Amino acid sequence: MGRKEKPVDQSRPARGRLAVHLRGWRDAAGLTYETLARGTGLSPATLKRAASGAVVPRRTTVEAYVEGCGGEQEAVRAADELWRQARVEERGRLAQLRAPRPELIGDEGDLSRALEVVWEQAGAPSLREIKERSGNPLALPVSSAARIVNRDAIPADEQQLQAFLTGCGIPPERHTPWLSAFEKVTRRSTAAAASELPDEWGRLRSQVVLRRLQRTASRLLTDPSTAQPRHAQGSSDQQWRHFLSLLEPAILEQIVGSGVHSYLASQAARNGKAPAQLGSWQPDYLVHHNGQLTAIEVKSTSRPSGRPPAGGAAGVAPHTPSGNGGSPAARVPPLPAGPSHVLAAAT
């Protein structure tokens, strides 16, 4: 069996319990570290260090150790719990954090703090580990997980929230209060942004912008190349075209401009941003239409000396929620717009 091991370092009780647990599995299996190393693919030195009590090993090392000694799924879960306790003890941050229960979350800051607590309670697993254990890795890129745990962002949508919770060990059956909190927070943010548009938005109704909007609307209504396939057209399409053709140019301009502004503001709020001062630079709308999609690109047509306002679509700047929470970068989904869809993109 080789040289006798040193006694377990008990300077940290939770870490010591994990080491004793691992040694117990190896003793019961009657394996040397060399034999266990061949079965796990880890080095003998790594396995010895994991069972020394001097450090908290990686969770994957703990799981491979127990599996290599013949432990099954239930045994691995028990070892995972000891690892989690050791990590919480080692980091020592959980007792310092304050966050409401999911049912009491009121704003983005509350949600951001609560998700940080979830991560710490899980033992602060690595970002890649959260993604791999999320059950939906496509919904939770490592960069997004980093923004969440650093409180630079809240999840971009419900799928990302659920992926993060699952990756931190919260099973789907316990996601309901979190989803309710997320819906409340994002709904409130959208409503607040829509009611807090600054007066500077009025500058967007400059004659140059309005004329371009008018020409774009007229082109979309009359250009045969933009028409949808015949089988996709219906009476509703014709009625909308007839209705728009009856509008005065000024009214049409106001409708298009106001609709674009409202849409961009709502998407900014959904993704944790808020309207900001536009300064002396003006956004310009360039519209592309292929019969199925309408893309609205927001660009700067002029720029004063120095840097333009930071932010996303139409002068929308990043917003840090109350309580040092955070919100993600904008994700703009398709928006139904009569016979076509509208996509807004910042460039």
N, C-alpha and C positions, 0 to 999 in steps of 0.2 A: 504493500500500500504506500510505500515511500516514506519520506520524512514526516514526522508528526506536525500538524499545523499549529501555528501560534493561536493563543486564545482569541476569541472574537473581541474586537474593539467595541466596548459598550459605552463609549463616551456620548454617543447619540443613541438613545434607547430604540427608536423605531428602526434606525439603520442596523443596530445590533440584532433586532428580531429578524430582520430580513436575512442577515448573514447566517444566523442559527438555523433558520428554515431551510436555506439552500444546503447547508452542510448536512442537515438531517436527511434530505433527499439523496445526496450522494452516498452517505453512509448506508442508507437502506438499500440502495442499488448495488453497493459493493464495487464501485467504480473508482479507478484512479483518475486523476485529472487528465492524464494523457489519453486514456480510453474515452473519457467524456468529451475531450477535445475532438477526437476523430468522429464522434457521433454528432457533434453540434456544428462543426466547421469553425469553431472558435479556438483561439490559442489556449494552452494550459495556463499561461500567465493571466490572461483575461478572466478565466474562470476562477482562479485562485483569488484574484483581486476582488471579484464580485462577492465572494464568500468570506472576505476578510473582516468586514465590518468597518473598514477604514474609509470607504467611499460608497456612494449610491451608484450602482451600475446602471447601464441603460436597461430600459424595460425589455427590449428585445433579447438582451443577454440573459435576463432573469427567466424569461419564457423559454428560451432555448435550453437553459440549464435544467429546468424542471422537466421539460419534454425529453431531454436526453437521458434523464434518470428514470424515465418510464411514467411520468405524470401525465394525466389526461386533462381534458378541458377544464374540469372543475378545479383540479389542482393548479392549473395555470392561472385561473381567475383568482384563487386564494393568494398566489404569489404576487399577482398584479396588485392586489389590495395592499399587501405589505410594502411593495415598491412605492405605491402612491403615498402611503403614510410616511415613508422614509423621505420622499422628495418634498413633501409639505414641510416636514421637520427641517430638512436641510435648507430650504429656501427661506423659511421663517417670515414670509410676507402675508400669509393669509390672515393672521390675527390683526394686521394693520389695516386691512381693507374693509370698507363699509359700502354695502350695496343693498337695495331693497329686494324683497322677494319678487318673482315675476309678476305676481298679481298686483303689486304696488308700484310698478315701474310707471313713471309719468312722462319722461322725455328721453331724448337721445343720450343725455349724460347718464341717466339712471341705467338705461339698457347697456351702455358701454361699460360702466362699472360692474354691472351684474355679470356680464360675459367675461370680464377679467377674473372675477371671483370663480366662475365656473372653470376657467383654465387653471387657476391656481389649485382649486380643489381636486382637479384631475392629476395633479403632480407636475403641472407646467410641461406637458409633453412637447416634443419638438414639432415645429410647424409641418414638416413632412409627415411625421407620424399622425398628426391630426388629419391631414388630407387623406392618407392611406386608410385610416380607420373610420372615415366619415360616411362610407357607404355611397358617396356620390362625389368622387374626386374632381369631376369636371366642374362642379358647382363651387368648389373651394380651392382656387389656386393658392400656392404657398404665399404669394404676395398679399392676397386678400386676408389670409389667416394672420399674417404678420400685422396688418393694419388693425385687425380686430383686437389681438392680444396686446398691442401697444396703445390701444384706445385712440388710434388715429381714425378709426372708421367703425361704423356699425355694419352689419351684413347688408349687402345690396338688395337682397330679396329673401323670401321665405325659404327657398331651397338652400341658399347659402347659410342661413341661420340654422336650419335643421342639420345640414352637413357639419357645421361647427359643433353643435351640441352633441351629435353622435360621435364625432371624433374625440370629444372630451369625455365620453363615457356616459352621456345621458341618453337612455333608450328612447325610441320614438313614442312610446306610450306616455312619456312625461314631457312631451313637447308642447302640448296644448296651451298651457298658460304662457309659454314663451311666444308662441305664434299670436296669441291675443294681444300681448304686450307690444309686439312688433307692429301689428296692424294699427293699434292705437297711436303709437309714436309716429309712424309714417303718415297716417291720415291727418294728424294734428300738424305735422310739418308742412304738408301740402297746402292745407287750408291757411296756415300762417303766412306762407310765402305768397300765396295768391292775394292776400289782403294787405301785404306790406310792400308792394311794388313801389319804388321811389318815383318821385316826380320826373326824374331824368328819363324815364321810359318815354315821356312825351316827345323827347328829341328824335325818337325813332320815326316819328311821323313827318320827317322832313320831306320836302317836295321831291327830292331825288329818289329817296327810297320808295315813296308812294307811287311815283311814276313807274318805277321798275316793277313794283308789285302789280300795278294795273296792266302793264304790258304782258307780264307773265300770266296773269289770270286770263287775259284776252286770248293769248296764244293757246293756253290749255283748252279753252272753250271752243276755239275755231279751227285749230290745226288738225287736219285729218290724221297726221302721222302719230298723234298722241291718243287717238281713239283706242278703246279696248276692242278685243276681238268681238266679232258680231254676236257670237253665241253668249258673250258675257254681258251684252247691253240689254237693258230692259226699260220699262216705262219709267222707273224711278230715276234712272240715269238721264233720260230725256227731260223729265220734269225739273231736275236740278239744273240742267243746262239752260232750260228756258227761264227758270227763276232767276239765275245769276245774270242772264242777258238782259233782264228787265231792270236791274239795279242801276242806280246812278253811279258813275265812276267813283265819286267821293265815298259813297257808302260801301262799295265793293272794296276799296282800298282799306277802309277802316275795319271791315270784317276780316279781311285776310291778315292785316297787320296785328289786330287784336288777338286773333286766333293763334297766330304763331307765337306772340309774346306769352299768352296764357299757357300754351303747351310747353314752351321752354321753361317757364317758371315752375310749372307743376313737376316737370321731370327733374329740375334742379332740386326742388324740395324733397322729392322722393329719394334722391340720392345724397341728401345731406348738405346741399348747398343753399345759399340765400342770395337774393338780388343785391348787387353792389353798385356803387356810383360808377357811371360810365365814363366820367371825365370828358375830355374833348374829343375822344375817338368814337366813331359811329360804326355799328355793325351793318352789314349789307347782306341781303338775302339773294342767293343764287339758287334757282330751282331747276332741277332736272326731272324729266318725266318720261317714262317709257311705256305708258299705258297701264302699268300695274303698280309702280312705286313712284312716289314723289320724294326726292331728296332735297332737304333744305339745309344748305351749308351756311354757317355763320362765320363771316370773316371781318377783319378790320380793314376798312377802306382808307383810313388815315390814322396816323399815330403821332402824338406830340413827342417832344424831346423826352428822353427817358423811356422807361418801360411802361407798357400798357397795364391796366389792371389785371392782376392774376385771376385766373378762374376759367370756367368752362363756357358753355353756350351763352352767347349774347351778353357778355360782361358779367356773368354769374361767378362770384368768387367763392372759394372753399369756405365752408362754415364749420366752426367748432362748436358743438352743442354745449349746453350748460353742464357744469360739473366735469369739465375737461374730457368729455366724451368725444366722439368723432363720427364722421360719416364718409361713405365711400365716394369714389369718383363716379361721374354720371354714367349710367347705362340707359340708353334711350331705346325703348321698344317701339315696334310699329304702332302707329296711331290710325285707326279707321278714319277715312276722309271721303265719304261718299263712295264712288266707284273705285277709288284707289286708296293707297295708304301713304302716310307721311312719315318720313324719317328725318330727324334733326341731328346734325353732326357738327361739332365744333372743330374748326381747323385753324 
